[in-house]
Amino acid sequence: MAKSETTQTSGKGRLLAILEGEPCPSCAEGQLEQSRYKNNRAVVCDSCGTPRAQVWTASTE
């Protein structure tokens, strides 16, 4: 049985929330924060800007 859109969306938001505030594995100074990357919801480093995770929804076209 497929998950509903609401369940999938809340799961993606939970993933971003879990990663937020963690130290950046790409640099020594940064912490991960929720932001946008390539127009998708994401978690990126506040110092070096490296994205660690991004989520998007499938196009309906």
PyMOL commands that set and color helices and strands:
alter all, ss='L'
color gray80, all
select helices_A, chain A and resi 5-19
alter helices_A, ss='H'
color red, helices_A
select strands_A, chain A and resi 32-37+40-45+51-55
alter strands_A, ss='S'
color yellow, strands_A
deselect
rebuild
show_as cartoon
